[in-house]
Amino acid sequence: MADLKELGYTLKDRLVRNGFWVPPGPVTVQPVEYELNYGGGYPITGIEKFLGYFDPVVNIANFPSISVAANYSSAHCYCRYLKKPGNDLVILDGKKQDSYTRRANKALSFFKSLFSLTGSFQFYVQRKKRYESAKGLGESAAVAASCARALYRTISFEDPSRNLPLVSRLARLVSGSGTRSVSGGVSLWLSFPYIHEPESYAVRVSDGDKIAIGFIPFKSGATTENMHILASESPYYQAWVSMKFNRILDLLDRKFPDDLMMRIAESDMFLMHSLLLSRGIYLHTPESLSALEKMISARKKVGEFFFTADTGPSIVVFSSDEHTLKDLSEEIGHRIIGAKVVKDEPEEDMAIRKRAEEALESHGS
């Protein structure tokens, strides 16, 4: 892993020299008890995919990754602070979620130690989806980003957009992919073995203005957590990791062009899915595989496009022309739901705020 550390700091130095790296700013911690604060987040799709943690406690990955944020869905979070310790809580989609509370507890323990806080944080998170159910559309990233923004507002009463590196770092503690959701657009998450934990956050490298995007949701019962472990056990994993550093350094030299990143999103999907196959994990369903086959056949009939999938069968399609996506949808007989690359957080939904107030009040202090 020592070589990866050296490559990682080479990448960071180049990001600094090229003006992409923004250091986090200071924050004045002044939480007010019971004050309800909002944060929103959008999901992400991997371009340079990510699997495998070097440090799963604080979510440090084995290598840097790149993703694009888009409005397939959104997450809306409300957070409040209580001076009394031991009452951390997560309510997700109207239900108390012990699994999310446990995940939050791990992140909050680290967070409280950073800022010398001893009280409790309570979260109400509501997801709004443009589909009924799907796997592989980055919902955990949206939730992590929304919680990080709400948490930042709760401790500081400042706009999170003024300190994105720190908010991105907070999101990483909940979910590795959340760090890139905070940055928005096309973002690079700097992570590698032995990186200083405060330096592991995401920065935007492109607004993604030349990317037209759409998606086809598919269901699956697979879970991402096991994939991080199994992927790193693949005999192809180390080669995949080394390749990523070289490709990202090349993208940096080219100033992260949108057209090249769309191509990489497709090629890296095949690489990632191949190493998962070597560990007995097959991510696609008959329905999603049929859609992929139809897309490959349609390449001679419609304009240029690229497709990709993360850790699930849902498919994301990229093109430089949104009309190409409409033509492709008609050609393959699957509805491709149009989406937009997003750079900021979703607007606050006052109906969700009211539900959050009622739900958190019912749980008392």
GICORTA-V711443 format. One record per residue. N is the residue number from 1. RES is the residue in one small letter. D_FIRST is the distance of its C-alpha to the first C-alpha in Angstrom with 1 decimal. Layout:
BEGIN
{{N RES D_FIRST} {N RES D_FIRST}}
END
This chain:
BEGIN
{{1 m 0.0} {2 a 3.8} {3 d 5.4} {4 l 5.2} {5 k 6.5} {6 e 8.9} {7 l 10.0} {8 g 10.5} {9 y 12.8} {10 t 14.4} {11 l 15.4} {12 k 16.7} {13 d 18.7} {14 r 20.2} {15 l 21.1} {16 v 22.9} {17 r 24.7} {18 n 25.9} {19 g 27.2} {20 f 25.1} {21 w 23.4} {22 v 25.8} {23 p 25.2} {24 p 26.5} {25 g 30.0} {26 p 31.7} {27 v 33.3} {28 t 36.4} {29 v 36.2} {30 q 39.7} {31 p 39.8} {32 v 43.4} {33 e 44.2} {34 y 45.1} {35 e 44.6} {36 l 43.3} {37 n 40.7} {38 y 39.5} {39 g 36.3} {40 g 35.7} {41 g 32.8} {42 y 32.4} {43 p 30.0} {44 i 27.4} {45 t 26.5} {46 g 23.2} {47 i 23.1} {48 e 19.4} {49 k 19.0} {50 f 16.6} {51 l 15.7} {52 g 13.1} {53 y 12.3} {54 f 9.4} {55 d 12.5} {56 p 15.7} {57 v 17.9} {58 v 17.8} {59 n 16.4} {60 i 13.2} {61 a 11.9} {62 n 8.6} {63 f 10.3} {64 p 13.7} {65 s 16.8} {66 i 20.5} {67 s 23.6} {68 v 27.4} {69 a 29.6} {70 a 33.0} {71 n 35.9} {72 y 35.8} {73 s 36.4} {74 s 36.2} {75 a 35.6} {76 h 37.9} {77 c 37.2} {78 y 39.4} {79 c 38.3} {80 r 40.3} {81 y 39.8} {82 l 41.7} {83 k 42.1} {84 k 42.3} {85 p 39.0} {86 g 38.1} {87 n 39.3} {88 d 36.2} {89 l 37.1} {90 v 36.0} {91 i 38.8} {92 l 37.5} {93 d 40.2} {94 g 42.9} {95 k 41.6} {96 k 39.8} {97 q 36.4} {98 d 35.0} {99 s 31.6} {100 y 31.2} {101 t 32.5} {102 r 29.9} {103 r 27.1} {104 a 28.9} {105 n 29.3} {106 k 25.6} {107 a 25.3} {108 l 28.6} {109 s 27.8} {110 f 24.9} {111 f 27.1} {112 k 30.1} {113 s 28.3} {114 l 27.3} {115 f 30.9} {116 s 32.7} {117 l 34.5} {118 t 36.1} {119 g 37.9} {120 s 37.3} {121 f 36.3} {122 q 38.0} {123 f 37.1} {124 y 39.2} {125 v 37.4} {126 q 39.3} {127 r 37.9} {128 k 40.1} {129 k 39.3} {130 r 40.9} {131 y 40.7} {132 e 41.6} {133 s 38.3} {134 a 35.1} {135 k 31.5} {136 g 28.7} {137 l 30.3} {138 g 28.0} {139 e 30.4} {140 s 27.8} {141 a 26.6} {142 a 30.3} {143 v 30.9} {144 a 27.9} {145 a 29.0} {146 s 32.6} {147 c 31.9} {148 a 29.8} {149 r 32.7} {150 a 35.3} {151 l 33.5} {152 y 33.2} {153 r 36.9} {154 t 37.8} {155 i 36.3} {156 s 37.3} {157 f 39.9} {158 e 38.2} {159 d 37.5} {160 p 33.8} {161 s 33.9} {162 r 34.3} {163 n 30.8} {164 l 28.7} {165 p 25.3} {166 l 26.1} {167 v 27.6} {168 s 24.6} {169 r 22.5} {170 l 25.1} {171 a 25.0} {172 r 21.3} {173 l 22.1} {174 v 24.4} {175 s 22.6} {176 g 19.5} {177 s 21.8} {178 g 24.3} {179 t 22.6} {180 r 23.5} {181 s 27.0} {182 v 27.9} {183 s 27.2} {184 g 29.4} {185 g 30.0} {186 v 27.0} {187 s 24.0} {188 l 20.4} {189 w 18.2} {190 l 15.5} {191 s 12.6} {192 f 8.8} {193 p 6.4} {194 y 8.6} {195 i 11.3} {196 h 14.7} {197 e 16.2} {198 p 19.5} {199 e 17.8} {200 s 16.6} {201 y 19.7} {202 a 21.3} {203 v 23.6} {204 r 26.2} {205 v 25.9} {206 s 29.1} {207 d 32.1} {208 g 32.2} {209 d 35.9} {210 k 36.0} {211 i 34.6} {212 a 37.1} {213 i 35.7} {214 g 37.0} {215 f 36.0} {216 i 37.3} {217 p 36.6} {218 f 36.2} {219 k 36.0} {220 s 33.6} {221 g 33.0} {222 a 29.2} {223 t 26.9} {224 t 23.6} {225 e 22.1} {226 n 21.8} {227 m 20.3} {228 h 17.0} {229 i 16.5} {230 l 18.1} {231 a 16.4} {232 s 12.9} {233 e 14.7} {234 s 16.1} {235 p 15.7} {236 y 15.4} {237 y 12.7} {238 q 9.8} {239 a 12.5} {240 w 13.7} {241 v 10.6} {242 s 10.4} {243 m 14.2} {244 k 14.2} {245 f 12.8} {246 n 15.4} {247 r 18.1} {248 i 17.8} {249 l 18.0} {250 d 21.1} {251 l 22.5} {252 l 22.3} {253 d 24.2} {254 r 26.8} {255 k 27.2} {256 f 26.1} {257 p 29.2} {258 d 30.3} {259 d 31.5} {260 l 28.2} {261 m 26.3} {262 m 28.9} {263 r 28.1} {264 i 24.4} {265 a 25.1} {266 e 27.0} {267 s 24.8} {268 d 21.6} {269 m 23.8} {270 f 24.4} {271 l 20.8} {272 m 19.9} {273 h 23.0} {274 s 22.5} {275 l 19.3} {276 l 21.1} {277 l 24.1} {278 s 22.1} {279 r 21.8} {280 g 25.5} {281 i 25.5} {282 y 28.0} {283 l 28.2} {284 h 31.5} {285 t 35.0} {286 p 38.0} {287 e 39.2} {288 s 36.0} {289 l 35.6} {290 s 39.2} {291 a 38.6} {292 l 35.7} {293 e 37.9} {294 k 40.7} {295 m 38.5} {296 i 37.5} {297 s 41.2} {298 a 42.2} {299 r 40.2} {300 k 43.2} {301 k 45.6} {302 v 44.0} {303 g 42.1} {304 e 38.5} {305 f 36.1} {306 f 32.7} {307 f 31.7} {308 t 28.6} {309 a 27.7} {310 d 24.9} {311 t 24.7} {312 g 28.4} {313 p 31.3} {314 s 32.5} {315 i 32.6} {316 v 32.3} {317 v 34.1} {318 f 33.7} {319 s 36.3} {320 s 37.6} {321 d 41.0} {322 e 41.8} {323 h 44.9} {324 t 42.7} {325 l 41.3} {326 k 44.9} {327 d 45.9} {328 l 42.9} {329 s 43.8} {330 e 47.3} {331 e 46.3} {332 i 44.0} {333 g 46.2} {334 h 43.5} {335 r 43.8} {336 i 40.9} {337 i 41.0} {338 g 40.7} {339 a 38.3} {340 k 37.5} {341 v 34.3} {342 v 34.5} {343 k 33.4} {344 d 34.9} {345 e 35.6} {346 p 38.5} {347 e 41.9} {348 e 43.0} {349 d 45.1} {350 m 47.9} {351 a 48.7} {352 i 45.3} {353 r 45.7} {354 k 48.9} {355 r 47.4} {356 a 44.6} {357 e 47.3} {358 e 49.2} {359 a 46.3} {360 l 44.9} {361 e 48.4} {362 s 49.1} {363 h 46.2} {364 g 47.7} {365 s 46.1}}
END
